[in-house]
Amino acid sequence: MVFSSFEFLFRFLPVFLIIYYITPAKQKNMILFLGSLVFYTMGEVEYVLLLVASVVVNYVLGRLMYAERDASKGWALSLLMVALCYDFGMLFVYKYSGLVRDLPLGISFYTFQIAAYSIDVYRRQIPAEQSFVKLGTYLTMFPQLVAGPIINYCDVKDQLIKRTVTAEEFEDGLKFLIMGLGAKVIVADRIGLLWNHIRSIGCASISVPLAWMGAFAYSIELYFDFAGYSMMAKGLGKMLGFTIPKNFNLPYISRSISEFWRRWHITLGKWFREYVYIPLGGNRGGKARTFFNLFVVWVLTACWHGIKPNFLLWGASLLFFLALEKLFLLRFLQNDHFLCRFISHLYVLFVIPVTWVLFAIEDVGQLRIYLMRLFPFIGQTGVKVNTMDYVDCLKDYWLLFVIGILFSTPLPRRIYRYIRHKWVGTAAVAVIFMLSVYYLAISKNNPFLYFNF
């Protein structure tokens, strides 16, 4: 089920909230657990048992692990290996082996989340959860089940025991939900039509300006789609009494690729940092070791998205720029001189859209053609194009580009903080909701892009 659908907004969510709020506090976890399974079943009925099995396996092994007096010896390490082999084995079978046609919704996200739980139990950073319902609630809660953010158990364990929702918190959560819906439906889905149009007419048939417009359009679409989902998840969590971590922090205002990836998909970056990069040694072993650790992290990051050649090229391109920044470029990019600041912003806004093209186009042949359109000096396709094709597209989409650029900066956030408790802020949110409902009514259902991962 998709957050940006009438089925969720006007059927599932109101019914669930009524039941949830009238349920006594001691049973709220059970209601949330069961409600989340219903939510998942309405979209992925054939894989709900796989989700439940993930809870069962890690619950049992976690308790056995924690019962070991010495985690460094005996069965504890063996039990952790069994848990991780099961978690990542299921991910491999369903996502990478080719044995199964359809990808279970959210499997990449909930696998990383439950694996982190088992690792933290083994490390004695958290106690093993004694309640199956609490662990099931943690893993399956529908606000973040299918596309994150990836939440560590330690961040919500206290809220699983006791949580409250005030009228003000509910209002704030509802506003987050609506603004995330607006980001998805008003901006991402509509500017995504330009990217779809370009792909439909063929990469070889577009001019250089239109190719760059497409790269920027996809960059805006992906950001507002995924950040919109994360904002909706945060709002839903707040309405249920949970604090769901921020997953995006205005990444397009970054001055380096390193900074961009600290601001983009924050919880995935945190997962790789805590469970891969730091255990490998982080940046403590000199430059050669640091580059090797970065290489491992970015190979795994690319593979997390998929093992198709374009994802590997995407990961390799980012690793290349990150390595350059580690070697020498970062000193220039972080210089506070006006010219350095200006160039550093242009550098990010030039590099990132090109990497997103590598991310978006799975067919390597079409990807090569698109890159030749972006950079015509590297080769020609031999296809005659209308060099003014971008003019009509600019007429149709210029306002969405303006909105996308504006809302990628801190300015709207600062304005909202000032007006959020005033009638103007409420009116603005109401307008966003009405526009979102309108576009939902006239558009076909368009799932979030990261549902594919």
Secondary structure, DSSP 8 states (H G I E B T S, - for coil): --SSSHHIIIIIHHHHHHHHHHS-GGGHHHHHHHHHHHHHHHHHGGGHHHHHHHHHHHHHHHHHHHH-S-TTSTHHHHHHHHHHHHHHHHHIIIIISSS-SS--TTHHHHHHHHHHHHHHHHTTSS---S-HHHHHHHHH-TTTTTT-----HHHHHHHHH-----HHHHHHHHHHHHHHHHIIIIIIHHHHHHHHHHHHH-GGGS-HHHHHHHHHHHHHHHHHHHHHHHHHHHHHHHHHT---------GGG-SSHHHHHHHSSHHHHHHHIIIIIHHHTTTTTHHHHHHHHHHHHHHHHHHHH-SSHHHHHHHHHHHHHHHHIIIIIHHHHT--SHHHHHHHHHHHHHHHHHHHHHHH---HHHHHHHHHHHSGGG--------TTHHHHHHHHHHHHHHHHHHTTSSHHHHHHHHHTTSHHHHHHHHHHHHHHHHHHHHS-----GGGG-
